[in-house]
Amino acid sequence: MSAPTQQPAAAVIITHDVADFDAWKSVFDGHEGARKAAGIVGHHINRHVDNPNRLSVYLPVSDVAKAKAFAESADLHQVMKAGGV
């Protein structure tokens, strides 16, 4: 039996509405390299049962300072806008 994978102790959870899940997901997937560079080591997406365009995204982070800088970056805000957030 293999050992369980250890997640970092810090994480970001974001909840927001998007105009169209499929369009958002395409943009989100295309931004993976930037998330990795910011110390974000994975993700898990939940969709609201009554509104599939309302999302909660769990992002475990290995470097809190990098993740904070990423969250405040103009690049992320432009990508979110392009994704319909």
N, C-alpha and C positions, 0 to 999 in steps of 0.2 A: 504494500500500500504506500502510495506517495504522500509526502508531507503536504499539508495545506499551504496554499500560497498566502504569504503575508502581505497585506495591504498597508500602505503608509498610514501613519496615525492622523494625518491631516487630509481634509477633503473639502471640496466646494460643492454645494448643492444649489443649482439654479432652477428657478421655476419661471417660465414665461409662456406667452401665447405666440404662435407663429401663424402666418397667413395660410401656409400650405405645408403639411409635414414633409411630403416627398421632396419639395423644393428646398426646404430647410435642411433636410438630412443630406442632400447632395452637397450643399455648401459646407455643412458641418464636417462631413467626411473629407472634403478637400482641404480643410484647415488642420488636419491631424498633425502635420509636421510642426506647425506653430505651437500646438498644445504640448507636444513632446518636448520642444525646445524650452517651454515654460515650466517644465517639471511636472506636467500632468501625465500620469502613467497609465491611464485607461479611462473608461467611461461606462456608464450604464444609463440608458434612457427609459423613462417611464412616461406613458401617455395616459392622460386623464380618461376615465371610463366614459364620462358623459360628453367630453370634448376632446377628440383625438388631436387637436391642434394646440392643446395645453400640455406642456411638457415639464417634467422635472428631470434634470440631468445631474447625475452624481459623478464627480471628477476627483479621484484620489490624486494627491499631489505629493511629490518628494521634496519640493523646495518651495516653502510658503512665500518667501520674498519674490521669487520668480513668478509664481502664480498671481500674486497681488499686482505686480507690474503688468503682467499679461492682461489681467482683468481691467486695468485702467488704460490700456493701450488704444490708440486711435485705430490701429489695424483691426483689433477685435471688434470695435464698435462699427467699423465699416463692413466687416464680414457679417455681423449680426443683422445689420440693415439690409444687406444684399440677400440674406437668407429669409427675410420677411418677419423678423422679430419686431 
